[in-house]
């Protein structure tokens, strides 16, 4: 299915230069898996992902909306890139910490081409930054909620790849006959509540029990959704060159070069321009 445009996603032009800063372990995993790791949105480390701003919480948040967008934090998967024509020391410091830091240099066009045979549609968007306390840009749209962040992250100049996998909550369910179980449990709860002289009619009791069990079942299913997924990619088309971090030694450079060779990827490899001479 590959890349799809979306009215709430501002996709950069195909010639826009993007970088993926990472460490050697994740780089090796990408080569071994022949694809890009997309992390579940609620595990990205920023509690604001897919949530309302403080102003939106005050103005328009309802339990129904919070629940709808909150659940989708575990069904939306994200792969992040940095948009810039030059290297960023800030990105090296943030995402290339420790031994074995590398960056993949690519373009938006390369990313689309590399993922053109993906079995799932995906979207690309620049991230929109706003004042999380007083700002509001509520899109009333799933993808619109996941392409915005607080101003504090503006230095990341992030381009996001997003894919939504709602079917995963059902594929990982341990309750194949959930409807039958739900009704039986509801009947049992109603009987117990009636026996205890709970002040409500039987229909109301059953309705409330059904709702409570449905919420519990949905939560249990969402907890079983995997922490991420791999989006298959043509690695030859994905990136144009590999850059080894500014603080790395020669043996790291040689290791990265040999790893590329082992996977049949004859991409250019350089030391960072920010490396001390």
C-alpha positions in Angstrom: 0.0 0.0 0.0 2.9 2.4 0.8 2.7 6.1 1.3 -0.6 7.9 1.4 -1.2 11.7 1.6 -3.5 13.0 4.4 -5.1 16.4 4.9 -3.7 16.6 8.5 -0.2 15.6 7.5 2.3 18.2 6.1 4.6 16.0 4.0 7.9 17.6 3.1 8.9 17.7 -0.6 10.6 14.6 -2.0 14.1 16.3 -2.1 13.9 17.3 1.6 16.9 15.8 3.5 16.2 13.8 6.6 18.3 12.0 9.1 17.8 9.0 11.4 20.2 9.3 14.4 20.6 6.0 16.3 23.1 3.6 17.9 24.9 0.7 16.5 22.5 -1.9 18.1 19.4 -0.4 16.6 21.2 0.2 13.3 22.1 -3.5 13.2 18.6 -4.5 14.1 17.2 -2.5 11.2 19.6 -4.3 8.8 18.8 -7.7 10.2 15.0 -7.1 10.1 15.2 -5.4 6.7 12.9 -2.7 7.8 12.1 0.3 10.0 11.1 -0.2 13.6 8.0 1.8 14.5 7.4 2.4 18.2 4.0 2.4 19.8 3.1 6.1 20.4 2.4 5.7 24.1 6.0 4.3 24.6 7.9 7.2 22.9 8.7 8.8 26.2 6.6 12.0 25.9 3.4 11.7 27.9 1.8 14.3 25.6 1.8 12.0 22.5 -1.7 11.9 21.1 -3.2 13.8 24.0 -5.1 17.1 24.5 -3.2 20.3 25.3 -4.0 21.9 28.6 -6.2 24.4 26.9 -8.1 21.7 25.0 -8.6 19.8 28.3 -10.3 22.9 29.7 -12.4 23.8 26.6 -13.5 20.6 24.9 -12.3 17.5 26.5 -15.0 14.9 27.3 -14.6 11.3 28.7 -15.6 9.9 25.4 -13.0 11.9 23.4 -10.3 11.2 25.9 -11.0 7.5 25.8 -11.1 7.4 22.0 -7.8 9.2 21.4 -6.2 7.6 24.5 -6.8 4.1 23.2 -5.3 4.9 19.9 -2.0 5.9 21.5 -1.5 2.1 21.7 -2.6 1.5 18.1 -0.6 4.2 16.4 3.1 3.5 15.5 5.7 6.1 14.8 9.2 6.2 13.2 11.0 9.5 13.6 13.4 11.5 11.4 15.2 14.8 11.7 14.8 17.3 8.8 17.9 19.3 8.0 20.4 19.6 5.1 23.3 19.5 7.6 24.3 17.4 10.7 23.0 18.4 14.1 25.2 18.2 17.2 22.0 18.3 19.3 20.7 15.2 17.6 24.0 13.4 18.1 23.8 14.2 21.8 20.2 13.1 22.1 20.0 10.0 20.0 23.6 9.0 19.4 24.7 8.6 23.1 27.1 5.9 24.1 29.4 3.9 21.9 28.5 3.2 18.3 26.5 6.3 17.2 25.5 6.4 13.6 23.1 8.5 11.4 21.4 7.5 8.2 21.1 10.3 5.6 18.1 10.1 3.3 15.4 12.1 1.6 11.6 12.0 1.9 11.5 10.6 -1.7 13.9 7.8 -0.8 11.8 6.9 2.2 8.7 6.7 0.1 10.4 4.6 -2.5 12.0 2.2 0.1 8.6 1.6 1.6 6.5 1.5 -1.6 5.9 -2.3 -1.2 4.9 -2.1 2.5 1.8 -4.2 3.3 0.3 -1.3 5.2 -0.3 2.4 4.3 1.8 4.9 6.1 1.8 8.7 6.3 4.6 11.3 6.5 4.3 14.6 8.3 6.4 17.4 9.7 5.7 17.8 13.4 3.8 20.9 14.4 5.0 22.6 17.6 2.8 24.6 20.0 2.5 26.0 23.5 1.1 23.0 25.3 -0.3 25.1 28.2 -2.2 27.8 26.3 -2.2 26.6 22.7 -4.8 24.7 20.8 -4.9 23.1 17.4 -7.4 20.4 18.0 -7.8 18.6 14.6 -10.5 16.1 15.7 -8.6 13.6 13.7 -6.4 10.7 14.8 -3.3 11.6 12.7 -3.7 15.2 13.4 -3.3 14.4 17.1 0.0 12.5 16.5 1.8 15.1 14.4 2.1 17.8 17.1 4.3 18.3 20.1 5.2 20.9 22.7 7.4 23.8 21.8 10.2 22.4 24.0 10.8 19.8 21.2 11.1 22.3 18.4 14.9 21.7 18.0 14.1 18.2 16.8 12.6 19.4 13.5 10.9 16.1 13.3 9.4 14.3 10.3 7.2 11.5 11.4 6.2 8.3 9.7 2.9 7.0 11.1 0.8 3.9 10.7 -2.3 2.9 12.5 -3.0 -0.7 13.3 -6.4 -1.0 15.0 -6.7 -4.7 14.2 -3.9 -5.5 16.5 -6.1 -5.2 19.6 -8.3 -8.0 18.2 -5.5 -10.1 16.8 -3.9 -10.3 20.2 -7.1 -10.9 22.1 -7.2 -13.9 24.4 -11.1 -13.9 24.3 -12.3 -15.4 20.9 -15.8 -15.7 22.2 -15.9 -12.4 24.0 -19.5 -11.6 23.2 -20.8 -14.8 24.8 -18.6 -14.4 27.8 -19.6 -10.8 28.2 -23.3 -11.7 28.3 -22.9 -14.5 30.7 -20.8 -12.4 33.0 -23.3 -9.6 32.8 -26.2 -12.0 33.8 -24.2 -13.3 36.7 -23.3 -9.8 38.0 -27.0 -8.7 37.7 -28.1 -11.7 39.7 -25.6 -11.0 42.5 -26.5 -7.3 42.6 -30.3 -8.0 42.7 -29.7 -10.5 45.5 -27.9 -7.7 47.4 -30.9 -5.4 46.9 -29.0 -2.9 44.7 -31.4 -0.1 43.9 -31.7 -0.3 40.1 -33.9 -2.2 37.7 -32.6 -5.3 36.0 -32.3 -3.7 32.5 -30.2 -0.8 33.9 -28.0 -3.2 35.8 -27.4 -5.4 32.8 -26.6 -2.3 30.7 -24.1 -1.0 33.2 -22.5 -4.4 33.6 -22.1 -4.8 29.9 -20.4 -1.4 29.6 -18.1 -2.2 32.5 -17.1 -5.5 31.1 -16.6 -4.1 27.6 -14.3 -1.4 29.0 -12.3 -4.1 30.9 -12.1 -6.3 27.8 -10.9 -3.5 25.6 -8.3 -2.5 28.1 -7.1 -6.1 28.4 -6.8 -6.4 24.6 -5.0 -3.1 24.3 -2.4 -4.2 26.9 -1.5 -7.1 24.6 -0.7 -4.9 21.6 3.1 -5.2 20.8 5.5 -2.4 21.7 6.3 -1.8 18.1 6.4 -3.3 14.6 8.7 -3.5 11.7 7.7 -1.9 8.4 9.5 -3.8 5.6 11.8 -1.6 3.5 14.2 -1.8 0.6 17.3 -0.8 2.4 19.3 -0.1 -0.8 16.8 2.7 -1.5 16.2 3.9 2.1 19.3 5.9 2.8 22.0 7.5 0.7 24.9 7.3 3.1 25.9 6.4 6.7 27.6 8.9 9.0 29.6 7.7 12.0 29.3 9.8 15.1 31.7 12.7 15.9 33.1 11.0 19.1 33.6 7.5 17.7 36.9 5.8 17.2 38.2 4.1 14.1 37.2 0.6 15.2 33.5 1.7 15.3 33.8 3.1 11.8 35.3 -0.2 10.6 32.6 -2.2 12.4 29.8 -0.2 10.7 31.5 -0.6 7.3 31.8 -4.4 7.7 28.2 -4.6 8.9 27.0 -2.8 5.8 29.2 -5.1 3.6 27.7 -8.2 5.3 24.2 -7.1 4.4 25.2 -6.3 0.8 24.7 -2.6 1.2 27.4 -0.7 -0.7 26.5 2.7 0.7 29.1 5.5 1.3 30.2 5.7 4.9 31.9 8.8 6.4 33.0 10.2 9.8 30.9 13.1 11.0 31.9 16.5 9.8 31.7 17.6 13.4 34.5 15.2 14.4 37.6 16.9 15.9 40.4 16.8 13.4 
